[in-house]
């Protein structure tokens, strides 16, 4: 994927949620909290996106065990950070252009 191609909103928030190690349910909860419930991801959507992001090397498994249960935690990679920052810059540009209309 070209860094300049827009990210989906779900991918944007997943990358934001894995800036620190986080597991699937934690990602779902953080996205829901950040968006005040506007985005409520199902497990299928999340894990499909996680697989795609792992294939792109934008996230990686951080750990697979926590205490007595096995849970995969994910963390953003440098490539993922780069894609996220490119999207952030693109969104800022959009907002700047929108502000020009409102002046």
C-alpha positions as CSV (number, residue, x, y, z in Angstrom):
1,X,0.0,0.0,0.0
2,X,1.3,3.4,-0.9
3,X,1.8,5.5,2.2
4,X,-0.2,8.3,0.6
5,X,-3.2,6.2,0.0
6,X,-5.9,7.1,2.6
7,X,-6.3,4.6,5.5
8,X,-9.7,3.4,6.4
9,X,-11.0,4.8,9.6
10,X,-10.8,1.4,11.3
11,X,-7.1,0.9,10.3
12,X,-6.3,4.5,11.5
13,X,-7.8,3.7,14.9
14,X,-6.2,0.2,15.1
15,X,-2.8,1.8,14.5
16,X,-3.5,4.4,17.1
17,X,-4.6,1.7,19.6
18,X,-1.4,-0.3,19.2
19,X,1.1,2.5,19.9
20,X,1.6,0.5,23.1
21,X,1.1,-3.2,23.4
22,X,-2.6,-4.1,23.1
23,X,-4.6,-7.3,22.6
24,X,-7.7,-7.7,20.4
25,X,-10.4,-6.9,23.0
26,X,-8.3,-4.0,24.3
27,X,-8.1,-2.6,20.7
28,X,-11.9,-2.9,20.3
29,X,-12.4,-1.1,23.7
30,X,-9.9,1.7,23.0
31,X,-11.3,2.4,19.6
32,X,-14.8,2.5,21.0
33,X,-13.7,4.8,23.9
34,X,-11.7,7.2,21.6
35,X,-14.7,7.5,19.2
36,X,-17.2,7.8,22.0
37,X,-18.9,4.7,20.7
38,X,-19.2,5.9,17.1
39,X,-17.0,3.0,15.9
40,X,-17.8,-0.4,17.4
41,X,-15.6,-3.0,15.7
42,X,-16.6,-6.6,15.6
43,X,-14.0,-9.3,16.1
44,X,-14.2,-10.4,12.4
45,X,-13.4,-6.8,11.2
46,X,-10.6,-6.4,13.8
47,X,-8.9,-9.7,13.1
48,X,-9.2,-9.3,9.4
49,X,-7.5,-5.9,9.7
50,X,-4.9,-7.2,12.0
51,X,-3.9,-9.9,9.5
52,X,-3.7,-7.4,6.8
53,X,-1.6,-5.0,8.9
54,X,0.7,-7.9,9.9
55,X,1.2,-8.8,6.3
56,X,2.1,-5.2,5.5
57,X,4.5,-5.2,8.5
58,X,2.7,-2.2,10.0
59,X,2.1,-4.1,13.3
60,X,3.7,-7.2,14.8
61,X,2.9,-9.6,17.7
62,X,4.4,-8.1,20.8
63,X,3.7,-11.0,23.1
64,X,1.5,-14.1,23.2
65,X,1.2,-14.8,26.9
66,X,-0.1,-12.7,29.8
67,X,-0.3,-14.4,33.2
68,X,-2.1,-17.8,32.9
69,X,-3.9,-17.1,29.6
70,X,-2.5,-16.8,26.1
71,X,-3.4,-13.5,24.4
72,X,-1.7,-12.0,21.5
73,X,-0.7,-8.4,22.0
74,X,0.2,-6.3,19.0
75,X,2.4,-3.2,18.7
76,X,2.9,-0.8,15.8
77,X,6.2,-1.1,13.8
78,X,8.3,1.7,12.3
79,X,6.7,1.1,8.9
80,X,3.3,1.4,10.6
81,X,4.3,4.6,12.3
82,X,5.4,6.0,9.0
83,X,2.1,5.1,7.3
84,X,0.2,6.6,10.3
85,X,2.1,9.8,10.2
86,X,1.6,10.1,6.5
87,X,-2.1,9.8,7.0
88,X,-2.1,12.3,9.9
89,X,-0.3,14.8,7.6
90,X,-2.9,14.1,4.9
91,X,-5.8,14.7,7.3
92,X,-4.2,17.9,8.6
93,X,-3.9,19.2,5.0
94,X,-7.6,18.4,4.5
95,X,-8.6,20.3,7.6
96,X,-6.5,23.3,6.5
97,X,-8.2,23.4,3.1
98,X,-11.6,23.1,4.8
99,X,-10.8,26.0,7.1
100,X,-10.1,28.2,4.0
101,X,-13.7,27.7,2.9
102,X,-15.0,28.8,6.3
103,X,-12.9,32.0,6.4
